[in-house]
């Protein structure tokens, strides 16, 4: 099967494909016009990178893949990676032949790592990718929420104080991120060294803070006495120890028998129980909940 690079002339075909729905278009809390405008700008930008491919039958696109080579991932890992984010095909047989050609094209581009992110309703397509050697690496459930009441910080709960991390505490938050982020497609991939996968989550926090992104990292700090701080300093070399609130909640739920065996991250927990426990621990939030599910194979 011959592949061709998608161009701006293919943009309308991509945007009108039923299976190509961006995160904005899937969110019922975003106005349709706004979502469509955001989708157009994003997909136009991705197609402009020259890494989106299509195949034609009888002068019309029979299969198309909107993808890119993320520069940040490539720079971090030291080798090219390819992200296929949106897919449209006329039949599973066409898709299977398309994947064969795609793999050959990626080899020519010297891409060592590729992953596909597809909505769960495209399970037949996911099965075809698995037949071509891709394996399930991540099952992601996204909660879109419209916050109605902001929580005031800091909140004091006796021996624990919940507060927004200051600039000089970002390093501490990044180290926590490195330690608790263990259940993901990077750690699951035997071709990626564990230390690199750990470093990835550390870098995301540090780089996000340096870029001035609107991200608020919450820390739980101990309001220990001077004597207790001295004991902490003697034992750990510092009295300034922070823990991410979700990590506290995971431990409490496991201890209370409200989690299955083998739980190592919040995404493994029952969502309702997790959010309730978060609220009980000082971070309540009222929201309208929309649940979408996305499957990644790589």
ABEGO torsion letter per residue (X at the ends): XBBBBBBAAAAAAAAABAABBBAAAABAABBAAAAAAAAAAAAAAAAAAGABBBBBBGGBBABBBBBBBBAAAAAAAGBBBBBBABBBBABAAAAAAAAAAAAAAAAAAGBABBBBBBBAAAAAAAAAAAAAGBBBABBBBBBBBBBABBBBOBBBBEABBBBBBBAAAAAAAAAAAAAABABBAAAABAABBAAAAAAAAAAAAAAAAAAGBBBBBBBBBBBBBAAAAAAAAAAAGBABBBBBAAAAAAAAAAAAGABBBGBABAAABBAAAAAAAAAAAGBBBBBBBBBBBBBBBX
